[in-house]
Amino acid sequence: MERIMLANGLLLGVDGGGTQCRARLTASSGATLGEGTGGPANIRFGLQQSFSAVLEATRHCLHQAALGERDLSRIVACLALAGASEPTDLAAALTYPHPFARLLVTADAHAACVGAHGGRDGGVIVVGTGTVGWAEVNRRHYRVGGWGLPVSDEGSGAWLGCEALRAVLWAHDGRIAGTELLTALFKRFQSDPHAIVRWATKASPRDFGSFAPLIVEHAAHGDPVALELLRRAAAHVDALAERLVAFGAERLALVGGLAPHIARRLGAATERRLVTPAGDALAGALQLARTAAGSLAA
């Protein structure tokens, strides 16, 4: 019965980050049938929200493939989700109700590493809403950073946003000179420092990360605070890279939305290790889904 199901089965890879999730549906042959996106899928901030985003993206895939809800039960899915490296959150995700034939949940950084190196040994540094270093060496997994705001994720988009708002308040206090970036950010809060404090109390990493494009834009125009923030972000990424190399990762890939803006600021020791990713986290998730499907047929 399982062999019949797999012969007609579908594979789903999902890359779920703190800003959005992306999904790709393929036939068992590997042919892409559809792709879709959904909302943020970091399971640290709620399983219901995360799985709703996953299903939203999955339904986009099904629509493109001219398939329907009944076909969900044909899918072997790998959900590579931010937050899934935390044991309690992962255990909860694995027992959460889902419509798939089989479900594998893993960290988004794990899938990014598999995708970047095609399943071979290597390391990856994800620089998006959050940051994390991940390596696979001799079948062992190594994780560095990525513990989440406010205690970790240095160098990420969320970290950049948080540090930029800190600088806004410093400028308001007269501790540092104002810049165009800081003025633009302050205006978003009606130039009211108390508004920043109220907002930050309830803000998510995604909210903080929403300021990253503005920081990158002002850095391109030479804003000194923006440039310093990106320099510091790159230094944090260098530190992650150094640790992954110490674990034995000879090749490193830099991925994530901020990767192009950080890459040109990295130190020489990191640059020497960088390789072009063979694939993305979706490719890695699909490879893991295929392995899971293969184990059913074994």
C-alpha contacts under 8 A as a table, 3 or more apart, distances in Angstrom:
res1	aa1	res2	aa2	distance
1	M	4	I	5.16
1	M	5	M	6.25
2	E	5	M	4.99
2	E	6	L	6.11
2	E	296	L	6.81
2	E	297	A	6.48
3	R	6	L	5.14
3	R	7	A	6.13
3	R	296	L	7.83
3	R	297	A	5.57
4	I	7	A	5.16
4	I	8	N	6.59
5	M	8	N	5.36
5	M	9	G	5.56
5	M	74	R	6.93
6	L	9	G	4.42
6	L	10	L	7.61
6	L	28	S	7.34
6	L	74	R	7.92
6	L	293	A	7.07
6	L	297	A	7.29
7	A	28	S	6.93
8	N	28	S	7.18
8	N	74	R	7.47
9	G	27	A	6.78
9	G	28	S	5.91
9	G	74	R	5.07
9	G	75	I	6.01
9	G	76	V	7.42
10	L	25	L	6.98
10	L	26	T	5.90
10	L	27	A	4.89
10	L	28	S	5.57
10	L	74	R	5.81
10	L	75	I	4.58
10	L	76	V	6.23
11	L	25	L	5.75
11	L	26	T	5.20
11	L	27	A	6.18
11	L	28	S	6.38
11	L	75	I	5.48
11	L	76	V	5.07
11	L	77	A	5.89
11	L	286	L	6.67
11	L	289	A	6.28
11	L	290	R	6.80
12	L	23	A	6.94
12	L	24	R	5.76
12	L	25	L	4.59
12	L	26	T	6.45
12	L	58	T	7.97
12	L	75	I	6.48
12	L	76	V	6.20
12	L	77	A	4.52
12	L	78	C	6.22
12	L	285	A	7.81
12	L	286	L	6.18
12	L	289	A	6.87
13	G	23	A	5.61
13	G	24	R	5.35
13	G	25	L	6.61
13	G	77	A	5.99
13	G	78	C	5.14
13	G	79	L	6.19
13	G	80	A	7.58
13	G	282	L	5.44
13	G	283	A	7.25
13	G	284	G	7.82
13	G	285	A	4.69
13	G	286	L	4.58
13	G	289	A	6.85
14	V	21	C	6.79
14	V	22	R	5.62
14	V	23	A	4.33
14	V	24	R	6.57
14	V	54	V	7.18
14	V	77	A	7.73
14	V	78	C	6.30
14	V	79	L	4.78
14	V	80	A	5.72
14	V	81	L	7.67
14	V	281	A	7.98
14	V	282	L	5.92
14	V	285	A	6.37
14	V	286	L	7.96
15	D	21	C	5.44
15	D	22	R	5.22
15	D	23	A	6.40
15	D	79	L	6.52
15	D	80	A	5.01
15	D	81	L	6.13
15	D	108	D	6.13
15	D	111	A	7.89
15	D	281	A	5.93
15	D	282	L	5.62
15	D	285	A	7.24
16	G	20	Q	6.22
16	G	21	C	3.98
16	G	22	R	6.36
16	G	40	P	6.76
16	G	41	A	4.83
16	G	42	N	6.53
16	G	50	S	7.93
16	G	54	V	7.54
16	G	79	L	7.22
16	G	80	A	5.95
16	G	81	L	4.46
16	G	82	A	6.03
16	G	108	D	6.66
17	G	20	Q	5.50
17	G	21	C	5.70
17	G	40	P	5.98
17	G	41	A	5.45
17	G	42	N	5.58
17	G	81	L	6.13
17	G	82	A	5.11
17	G	108	D	7.19
17	G	129	T	7.56
18	G	21	C	7.99
18	G	40	P	4.99
18	G	41	A	5.91
18	G	42	N	5.07
18	G	82	A	6.61
18	G	129	T	5.95
18	G	130	G	7.39
18	G	205	P	7.12
18	G	206	R	5.91
19	T	39	G	6.72
19	T	40	P	4.57
19	T	41	A	7.40
19	T	129	T	6.68
19	T	206	R	5.55
20	Q	37	T	7.03
20	Q	38	G	5.77
20	Q	39	G	4.46
20	Q	40	P	3.97
20	Q	41	A	6.32
20	Q	53	A	7.88
21	C	37	T	5.58
21	C	38	G	5.13
21	C	39	G	5.88
21	C	40	P	5.87
21	C	41	A	5.95
21	C	53	A	6.76
21	C	54	V	6.71
21	C	57	A	7.13
22	R	35	E	7.43
22	R	36	G	5.82
22	R	37	T	4.44
22	R	38	G	6.46
22	R	54	V	7.93
22	R	57	A	6.38
22	R	282	L	7.54
23	A	35	E	5.53
23	A	36	G	5.20
23	A	37	T	6.12
23	A	54	V	7.54
23	A	57	A	5.71
23	A	58	T	6.13
23	A	61	C	7.15
23	A	282	L	6.98
24	R	32	T	7.21
24	R	33	L	7.68
24	R	34	G	5.89
24	R	35	E	4.42
24	R	36	G	6.62
24	R	58	T	7.68
24	R	61	C	6.60
24	R	282	L	6.77
24	R	286	L	7.96
25	L	32	T	6.01
25	L	33	L	5.48
25	L	34	G	5.25
25	L	35	E	6.25
25	L	58	T	7.67
25	L	61	C	6.04
25	L	62	L	7.66
26	T	29	S	7.56
26	T	30	G	5.46
26	T	31	A	5.27
26	T	32	T	4.30
26	T	33	L	5.05
26	T	34	G	7.09
27	A	30	G	5.28
27	A	31	A	5.37
27	A	32	T	6.57
27	A	33	L	6.69
28	S	31	A	7.48
28	S	290	R	7.98
33	L	61	C	7.14
33	L	62	L	7.92
33	L	64	Q	6.98
33	L	65	A	5.14
34	G	60	H	7.44
34	G	61	C	4.24
34	G	62	L	6.56
34	G	63	H	7.69
34	G	64	Q	5.13
34	G	65	A	5.49
35	E	57	A	7.60
35	E	58	T	7.77
35	E	60	H	6.67
35	E	61	C	4.65
35	E	64	Q	7.34
36	G	56	E	7.96
36	G	57	A	4.59
36	G	58	T	6.39
36	G	59	R	7.57
36	G	60	H	4.86
36	G	61	C	5.20
37	T	53	A	7.97
37	T	56	E	7.15
37	T	57	A	4.37
37	T	58	T	7.81
37	T	60	H	7.20
38	G	53	A	4.70
38	G	54	V	6.36
38	G	55	L	7.86
38	G	56	E	5.41
38	G	57	A	4.66
39	G	50	S	7.80
39	G	53	A	4.89
39	G	54	V	7.91
39	G	56	E	7.96
40	P	49	Q	7.62
40	P	50	S	6.52
40	P	53	A	6.49
41	A	49	Q	6.74
41	A	50	S	3.94
41	A	51	F	7.06
41	A	53	A	6.09
41	A	54	V	7.10
41	A	81	L	6.45
41	A	82	A	6.85
42	N	45	F	5.98
42	N	46	G	7.43
42	N	50	S	6.11
42	N	81	L	6.05
42	N	82	A	4.55
42	N	83	G	5.51
42	N	84	A	7.95
43	I	46	G	5.22
43	I	47	L	5.18
43	I	49	Q	7.85
43	I	50	S	5.68
43	I	81	L	6.91
43	I	82	A	6.43
43	I	83	G	5.31
43	I	84	A	6.72
43	I	89	D	6.68
43	I	93	A	7.67
44	R	47	L	7.51
44	R	82	A	7.71
44	R	83	G	5.31
44	R	84	A	7.94
44	R	89	D	6.60
45	F	49	Q	7.68
45	F	50	S	7.90
46	G	49	Q	5.48
46	G	50	S	6.28
47	L	50	S	4.97
47	L	51	F	5.97
47	L	92	A	7.94
47	L	93	A	6.74
47	L	96	Y	7.78
48	Q	51	F	5.34
48	Q	52	S	5.94
49	Q	52	S	5.12
49	Q	53	A	6.23
50	S	53	A	5.21
50	S	54	V	6.33
51	F	54	V	4.85
51	F	55	L	6.10
52	S	55	L	5.19
52	S	56	E	6.08
53	A	56	E	5.01
53	A	57	A	6.27
54	V	57	A	5.27
54	V	58	T	6.08
55	L	58	T	4.82
55	L	59	R	5.99
56	E	59	R	5.32
56	E	60	H	6.53
57	A	60	H	5.18
57	A	61	C	6.54
58	T	61	C	5.02
58	T	62	L	6.30
59	R	62	L	4.90
59	R	63	H	6.05
59	R	68	G	7.90
59	R	69	E	7.81
60	H	63	H	5.13
60	H	64	Q	6.35
61	C	64	Q	5.25
61	C	65	A	6.27
62	L	65	A	4.99
62	L	66	A	6.09
62	L	67	L	4.85
62	L	68	G	6.05
62	L	69	E	7.92
63	H	66	A	5.03
63	H	67	L	5.83
63	H	68	G	6.94
64	Q	67	L	7.60
67	L	71	D	6.47
68	G	71	D	5.61
68	G	72	L	7.53
69	E	72	L	5.58
70	R	73	S	6.32
71	D	74	R	5.30
71	D	75	I	7.12
72	L	75	I	5.49
72	L	99	P	5.94
72	L	100	F	5.42
72	L	101	A	7.42
73	S	99	P	5.91
73	S	100	F	4.77
73	S	101	A	4.85
74	R	100	F	6.72
74	R	101	A	5.61
75	I	100	F	5.34
75	I	101	A	5.38
75	I	102	R	6.89
76	V	100	F	6.34
76	V	101	A	5.58
76	V	102	R	4.78
76	V	103	L	6.11
76	V	289	A	6.17
76	V	290	R	7.87
76	V	292	A	7.54
76	V	293	A	6.34
77	A	100	F	6.81
77	A	101	A	7.89
77	A	102	R	6.24
77	A	103	L	5.03
77	A	104	L	6.12
77	A	286	L	7.90
77	A	289	A	5.70
78	C	103	L	6.02
78	C	104	L	4.60
78	C	105	V	5.71
78	C	106	T	7.42
78	C	285	A	5.48
78	C	286	L	6.67
78	C	288	L	6.52
78	C	289	A	5.02
79	L	103	L	7.53
79	L	104	L	6.18
79	L	105	V	4.78
79	L	106	T	6.30
79	L	108	D	7.98
79	L	285	A	6.83
80	A	84	A	7.57
80	A	105	V	5.93
80	A	106	T	4.87
80	A	107	A	5.03
80	A	108	D	4.20
80	A	109	A	7.66
80	A	110	H	7.50
80	A	111	A	6.04
80	A	281	A	7.65
80	A	285	A	6.24
81	L	84	A	5.56
81	L	105	V	7.20
81	L	106	T	6.31
81	L	107	A	5.12
81	L	108	D	4.68
82	A	85	S	7.48
82	A	107	A	5.83
82	A	108	D	5.33
82	A	109	A	7.70
83	G	86	E	5.90
83	G	89	D	6.89
83	G	90	L	7.62
83	G	107	A	6.65
84	A	87	P	7.20
84	A	89	D	6.04
84	A	90	L	4.79
84	A	93	A	7.90
84	A	105	V	7.21
84	A	106	T	5.67
84	A	107	A	4.63
84	A	108	D	7.46
85	S	89	D	7.79
85	S	90	L	6.67
85	S	106	T	6.98
85	S	107	A	5.14
86	E	89	D	5.48
86	E	90	L	6.00
87	P	90	L	5.08
87	P	91	A	6.09
88	T	91	A	5.22
88	T	92	A	6.31
89	D	92	A	5.15
89	D	93	A	6.20
90	L	93	A	5.04
90	L	94	L	6.22
90	L	105	V	7.23
90	L	106	T	7.54
91	A	94	L	5.22
91	A	95	T	6.59
92	A	95	T	5.40
92	A	96	Y	6.19
93	A	96	Y	5.09
93	A	105	V	7.22
94	L	103	L	7.56
94	L	104	L	7.49
94	L	105	V	6.54
100	F	103	L	6.38
104	L	289	A	7.11
104	L	292	A	7.53
106	T	110	H	6.78
106	T	111	A	7.36
107	A	110	H	5.21
107	A	111	A	6.72
108	D	111	A	5.28
108	D	112	A	6.15
108	D	281	A	6.84
109	A	112	A	4.90
109	A	113	C	6.13
109	A	124	V	7.40
109	A	125	I	7.78
109	A	126	V	6.66
109	A	132	V	6.99
109	A	133	G	7.33
109	A	134	W	6.04
109	A	281	A	7.59
110	H	113	C	5.16
110	H	114	V	6.35
110	H	134	W	6.53
110	H	135	A	7.84
111	A	114	V	5.04
111	A	115	G	6.02
111	A	280	D	7.97
111	A	281	A	4.90
111	A	282	L	7.23
111	A	283	A	7.74
111	A	284	G	4.51
111	A	285	A	5.15
111	A	288	L	7.67
112	A	115	G	5.09
112	A	116	A	5.89
112	A	124	V	6.95
112	A	126	V	7.80
112	A	255	V	7.82
112	A	279	G	7.99
112	A	280	D	5.71
112	A	281	A	3.83
112	A	282	L	7.50
112	A	283	A	8.00
112	A	284	G	5.88
112	A	285	A	7.83
113	C	116	A	5.10
113	C	117	H	6.24
113	C	119	G	7.62
113	C	122	G	7.14
113	C	123	G	6.06
113	C	124	V	5.28
113	C	134	W	6.71
113	C	135	A	6.70
113	C	136	E	7.45
113	C	253	A	7.96
113	C	281	A	7.28
113	C	284	G	7.15
114	V	117	H	5.57
114	V	118	G	5.48
114	V	119	G	4.58
114	V	120	R	7.21
114	V	281	A	7.41
114	V	283	A	7.92
114	V	284	G	4.74
114	V	285	A	7.80
114	V	287	Q	7.77
115	G	118	G	5.17
115	G	119	G	6.73
115	G	277	P	7.37
115	G	278	A	6.45
115	G	279	G	4.59
115	G	280	D	4.95
115	G	281	A	5.38
115	G	282	L	7.17
115	G	283	A	5.10
115	G	284	G	3.70
115	G	285	A	7.42
115	G	287	Q	7.71
116	A	119	G	7.88
116	A	124	V	7.28
116	A	253	A	6.52
116	A	276	T	7.72
116	A	277	P	4.17
116	A	278	A	4.77
116	A	279	G	4.82
116	A	280	D	5.80
116	A	281	A	7.43
116	A	284	G	7.42
117	H	120	R	5.28
117	H	121	D	6.88
117	H	122	G	6.33
117	H	277	P	6.43
117	H	278	A	5.75
117	H	279	G	7.32
118	G	278	A	6.30
118	G	279	G	7.09
118	G	284	G	7.37
119	G	284	G	7.80
120	R	136	E	7.82
121	D	135	A	7.44
121	D	136	E	5.29
121	D	137	V	4.96
121	D	138	N	6.84
121	D	139	R	7.88
121	D	249	A	6.89
121	D	251	R	7.90
122	G	135	A	5.62
122	G	136	E	5.69
122	G	137	V	6.45
122	G	249	A	4.83
122	G	250	E	6.21
122	G	251	R	5.05
122	G	252	L	5.97
123	G	133	G	7.23
123	G	134	W	5.53
123	G	135	A	3.89
123	G	136	E	6.34
123	G	244	L	6.56
123	G	249	A	5.47
123	G	250	E	7.65
123	G	251	R	6.15
123	G	252	L	4.66
123	G	253	A	6.38
124	V	133	G	5.79
124	V	134	W	5.35
124	V	135	A	6.22
124	V	252	L	5.30
124	V	253	A	4.69
124	V	254	L	5.85
124	V	255	V	7.18
125	I	131	T	7.07
125	I	132	V	5.74
125	I	133	G	4.39
125	I	134	W	6.41
125	I	237	V	7.48
125	I	240	L	7.43
125	I	241	A	7.28
125	I	252	L	7.39
125	I	253	A	6.35
125	I	254	L	5.05
125	I	255	V	6.26
126	V	130	G	7.51
126	V	131	T	5.30
126	V	132	V	5.43
126	V	133	G	6.43
126	V	254	L	6.19
126	V	255	V	4.98
126	V	256	G	5.29
126	V	259	A	7.66
127	V	130	G	6.19
127	V	131	T	4.74
127	V	132	V	7.13
127	V	155	G	7.33
127	V	156	S	5.57
127	V	157	G	7.49
127	V	254	L	7.30
127	V	255	V	6.11
127	V	256	G	4.78
127	V	257	G	6.57
127	V	258	L	5.53
127	V	259	A	5.67
128	G	131	T	6.17
128	G	156	S	5.67
128	G	157	G	5.74
128	G	255	V	7.92
128	G	256	G	4.75
128	G	257	G	5.06
128	G	258	L	5.49
128	G	259	A	7.47
129	T	156	S	5.58
129	T	157	G	4.63
129	T	158	A	5.28
129	T	205	P	6.70
129	T	206	R	6.29
129	T	209	G	5.58
129	T	257	G	7.99
130	G	146	G	6.61
130	G	148	G	6.92
130	G	153	D	5.17
130	G	154	E	7.74
130	G	155	G	7.86
130	G	156	S	4.75
130	G	157	G	6.36
130	G	158	A	6.25
130	G	159	W	7.60
130	G	205	P	7.63
131	T	145	G	7.08
131	T	146	G	5.28
131	T	153	D	4.75
131	T	154	E	6.61
131	T	155	G	6.60
131	T	156	S	5.12
132	V	143	R	7.32
132	V	144	V	6.04
132	V	145	G	5.03
132	V	146	G	4.16
132	V	147	W	7.93
132	V	153	D	6.77
132	V	240	L	7.67
133	G	143	R	5.72
133	G	144	V	4.84
133	G	145	G	6.28
133	G	146	G	7.23
133	G	240	L	5.91
133	G	241	A	7.20
133	G	244	L	7.01
134	W	141	H	7.24
134	W	142	Y	5.59
134	W	143	R	4.60
134	W	144	V	6.32
134	W	244	L	7.20
135	A	141	H	5.74
135	A	142	Y	5.07
135	A	143	R	6.61
135	A	244	L	6.41
135	A	247	F	7.89
135	A	249	A	6.36
136	E	139	R	6.03
136	E	140	R	5.47
136	E	141	H	4.64
136	E	142	Y	6.36
136	E	249	A	7.34
137	V	140	R	5.31
137	V	141	H	6.64
137	V	247	F	7.68
137	V	248	G	6.46
137	V	249	A	6.38
142	Y	244	L	7.59
142	Y	247	F	7.40
144	V	240	L	6.47
144	V	243	R	7.38
144	V	244	L	7.42
145	G	152	S	6.51
145	G	153	D	6.45
145	G	240	L	7.36
146	G	152	S	6.08
146	G	153	D	4.99
147	W	151	V	6.83
147	W	152	S	5.08
147	W	153	D	6.29
148	G	151	V	6.19
148	G	152	S	4.94
148	G	153	D	5.34
149	L	152	S	5.25
149	L	153	D	6.12
149	L	158	A	7.74
149	L	159	W	7.52
149	L	205	P	6.79
150	P	153	D	7.85
153	D	156	S	5.75
153	D	158	A	7.73
153	D	159	W	6.49
154	E	159	W	5.61
154	E	233	A	6.76
154	E	236	H	6.15
154	E	237	V	7.98
155	G	159	W	5.85
155	G	160	L	6.52
155	G	230	L	7.81
155	G	232	R	7.04
155	G	233	A	3.76
155	G	234	A	6.55
155	G	235	A	7.84
155	G	236	H	5.58
155	G	237	V	6.42
156	S	159	W	5.00
156	S	160	L	6.09
156	S	209	G	7.75
156	S	233	A	7.00
156	S	258	L	7.65
157	G	160	L	5.02
157	G	161	G	6.25
157	G	208	F	7.24
157	G	209	G	4.42
157	G	210	S	7.53
157	G	211	F	7.61
157	G	212	A	5.25
157	G	258	L	7.10
158	A	161	G	5.15
158	A	162	C	6.22
158	A	205	P	5.09
158	A	206	R	6.50
158	A	207	D	7.44
158	A	208	F	4.64
158	A	209	G	3.83
158	A	210	S	7.54
158	A	211	F	7.98
158	A	212	A	7.38
159	W	162	C	5.07
159	W	163	E	6.04
159	W	208	F	7.26
159	W	209	G	7.22
160	L	163	E	5.19
160	L	164	A	5.97
160	L	208	F	7.66
160	L	209	G	7.02
160	L	211	F	7.62
160	L	212	A	6.17
160	L	215	I	7.80
160	L	229	L	6.66
160	L	230	L	7.81
160	L	233	A	7.48
161	G	164	A	5.09
161	G	165	L	6.29
161	G	208	F	4.71
161	G	209	G	5.47
161	G	210	S	7.20
161	G	211	F	5.17
161	G	212	A	5.84
161	G	215	I	7.99
162	C	165	L	5.29
162	C	166	R	6.30
162	C	208	F	5.87
163	E	166	R	4.93
163	E	167	A	6.26
163	E	229	L	7.60
164	A	167	A	5.02
164	A	168	V	6.30
164	A	182	L	7.38
164	A	215	I	7.96
164	A	226	A	7.92
164	A	229	L	7.59
165	L	168	V	4.84
165	L	169	L	6.40
165	L	182	L	7.85
165	L	185	L	7.41
165	L	196	I	7.66
166	R	169	L	5.25
166	R	170	W	6.29
167	A	170	W	4.85
167	A	171	A	6.08
167	A	176	I	7.73
167	A	182	L	7.16
168	V	171	A	5.15
168	V	172	H	6.20
168	V	178	G	7.74
168	V	182	L	5.23
168	V	183	T	7.61
168	V	185	L	7.24
168	V	186	F	6.45
169	L	172	H	4.90
169	L	173	D	6.17
169	L	193	P	6.59
170	W	173	D	5.05
170	W	174	G	6.21
170	W	175	R	5.12
170	W	176	I	5.90
171	A	174	G	4.93
171	A	175	R	5.66
171	A	176	I	4.90
171	A	177	A	5.70
171	A	178	G	5.34
171	A	182	L	7.63
172	H	175	R	7.60
172	H	178	G	7.92
172	H	193	P	7.70
173	D	176	I	7.89
174	G	177	A	6.84
178	G	182	L	6.07
178	G	183	T	6.83
179	T	182	L	5.22
179	T	183	T	6.15
179	T	223	D	6.74
179	T	224	P	7.42
179	T	225	V	7.07
180	E	183	T	5.07
180	E	184	A	6.07
180	E	218	H	7.70
180	E	223	D	6.87
181	L	184	A	5.17
181	L	185	L	6.22
181	L	214	L	7.62
181	L	215	I	6.91
181	L	218	H	6.11
181	L	223	D	6.76
181	L	225	V	7.38
181	L	226	A	6.95
182	L	185	L	5.13
182	L	186	F	6.02
182	L	225	V	7.97
183	T	186	F	5.08
183	T	187	K	6.18
184	A	187	K	5.26
184	A	188	R	6.68
185	L	188	R	5.29
185	L	189	F	7.19
186	F	189	F	5.41
186	F	190	Q	6.55
186	F	191	S	4.76
186	F	192	D	7.21
186	F	193	P	7.86
187	K	190	Q	4.75
187	K	191	S	4.91
188	R	191	S	7.16
189	F	192	D	5.74
189	F	193	P	7.54
189	F	195	A	5.92
189	F	196	I	6.35
190	Q	195	A	7.85
192	D	195	A	5.32
192	D	196	I	6.89
193	P	196	I	5.16
193	P	197	V	6.55
194	H	197	V	5.04
194	H	198	R	6.22
195	A	198	R	5.13
195	A	199	W	6.04
196	I	199	W	5.12
196	I	200	A	5.96
197	V	200	A	5.21
197	V	201	T	6.25
198	R	201	T	5.39
198	R	202	K	7.30
199	W	202	K	5.86
199	W	203	A	6.00
200	A	203	A	4.90
203	A	206	R	7.91
203	A	207	D	5.66
203	A	208	F	6.82
204	S	207	D	5.07
204	S	208	F	6.52
205	P	208	F	5.12
205	P	209	G	5.96
206	R	209	G	4.91
206	R	210	S	6.22
207	D	210	S	5.28
207	D	211	F	7.72
208	F	211	F	6.08
208	F	212	A	7.83
209	G	212	A	5.38
210	S	213	P	6.95
211	F	214	L	5.43
211	F	215	I	6.48
212	A	215	I	5.06
212	A	216	V	6.22
213	P	216	V	5.06
213	P	217	E	6.05
214	L	217	E	5.01
214	L	218	H	6.20
215	I	218	H	5.25
215	I	219	A	6.10
215	I	226	A	5.37
216	V	219	A	5.05
216	V	220	A	6.36
216	V	226	A	6.91
216	V	230	L	7.81
216	V	261	H	7.37
217	E	220	A	5.27
217	E	221	H	6.83
218	H	221	H	5.08
218	H	222	G	6.45
218	H	223	D	5.41
218	H	226	A	6.07
219	A	222	G	5.00
219	A	223	D	5.16
219	A	224	P	7.27
219	A	225	V	7.88
219	A	226	A	4.79
219	A	227	L	4.92
219	A	230	L	7.84
220	A	223	D	7.54
222	G	226	A	7.69
222	G	227	L	6.75
223	D	226	A	5.37
223	D	227	L	6.12
224	P	227	L	5.11
224	P	228	E	6.09
225	V	228	E	5.09
225	V	229	L	6.14
226	A	229	L	5.14
226	A	230	L	6.34
227	L	230	L	5.26
227	L	231	R	6.13
228	E	231	R	4.93
228	E	232	R	6.14
229	L	232	R	5.15
229	L	233	A	6.11
230	L	233	A	4.88
230	L	234	A	6.15
230	L	261	H	7.97
230	L	262	I	6.86
230	L	265	R	7.77
231	R	234	A	5.21
231	R	235	A	6.35
231	R	265	R	6.48
232	R	235	A	4.99
232	R	236	H	6.40
233	A	236	H	5.21
233	A	237	V	6.42
233	A	262	I	7.26
234	A	237	V	4.97
234	A	238	D	6.13
234	A	262	I	5.55
234	A	263	A	7.53
234	A	265	R	5.86
234	A	266	L	5.43
234	A	267	G	7.98
235	A	238	D	4.95
235	A	239	A	6.35
235	A	266	L	6.91
235	A	267	G	7.65
236	H	239	A	5.07
236	H	240	L	6.49
237	V	240	L	5.08
237	V	241	A	6.21
237	V	266	L	7.60
238	D	241	A	5.00
238	D	242	E	6.14
238	D	266	L	6.38
238	D	267	G	6.58
238	D	270	T	6.10
239	A	242	E	5.12
239	A	243	R	6.46
240	L	243	R	5.31
240	L	244	L	6.37
241	A	244	L	5.14
241	A	245	V	6.21
241	A	252	L	7.55
241	A	270	T	6.29
242	E	245	V	5.25
242	E	246	A	6.32
242	E	270	T	7.28
243	R	246	A	4.97
243	R	247	F	6.53
244	L	247	F	5.11
244	L	248	G	6.73
244	L	249	A	5.72
245	V	248	G	5.08
245	V	249	A	4.68
245	V	250	E	6.05
246	A	249	A	7.19
249	A	252	L	6.92
250	E	273	R	6.53
251	R	273	R	5.18
251	R	274	L	6.10
251	R	275	V	6.39
252	L	273	R	5.51
252	L	274	L	4.79
252	L	275	V	5.97
253	A	274	L	5.46
253	A	275	V	5.42
253	A	276	T	6.26
253	A	277	P	5.69
254	L	259	A	5.92
254	L	263	A	7.48
254	L	274	L	7.20
254	L	277	P	7.64
255	V	258	L	7.78
255	V	259	A	5.37
255	V	277	P	7.80
255	V	280	D	7.90
256	G	259	A	5.30
257	G	260	P	7.40
258	L	261	H	5.49
258	L	262	I	6.28
259	A	262	I	5.18
259	A	263	A	5.79
260	P	263	A	5.31
260	P	264	R	7.13
261	H	264	R	6.46
261	H	265	R	7.63
262	I	265	R	5.44
262	I	266	L	6.62
263	A	266	L	5.51
263	A	271	E	7.99
266	L	270	T	6.42
266	L	271	E	6.48
267	G	270	T	5.53
267	G	271	E	6.28
268	A	271	E	4.95
268	A	272	R	6.22
269	A	272	R	5.52
269	A	273	R	7.07
270	T	273	R	5.43
270	T	274	L	6.61
271	E	274	L	5.27
277	P	280	D	6.94
279	G	282	L	7.80
279	G	283	A	5.64
279	G	284	G	7.14
280	D	283	A	5.29
280	D	284	G	6.41
281	A	284	G	4.86
281	A	285	A	6.00
282	L	285	A	5.02
282	L	286	L	6.13
283	A	286	L	5.16
283	A	287	Q	6.19
284	G	287	Q	5.05
284	G	288	L	6.28
285	A	288	L	5.08
285	A	289	A	6.10
286	L	289	A	4.85
286	L	290	R	6.06
287	Q	290	R	5.09
287	Q	291	T	6.30
288	L	291	T	5.05
288	L	292	A	6.23
289	A	292	A	5.01
289	A	293	A	6.13
290	R	293	A	5.00
290	R	294	G	6.05
291	T	294	G	4.99
291	T	295	S	6.32
292	A	295	S	5.20
292	A	296	L	6.69
293	A	296	L	5.23
293	A	297	A	6.73
294	G	297	A	5.18
294	G	298	A	6.20
295	S	298	A	5.05
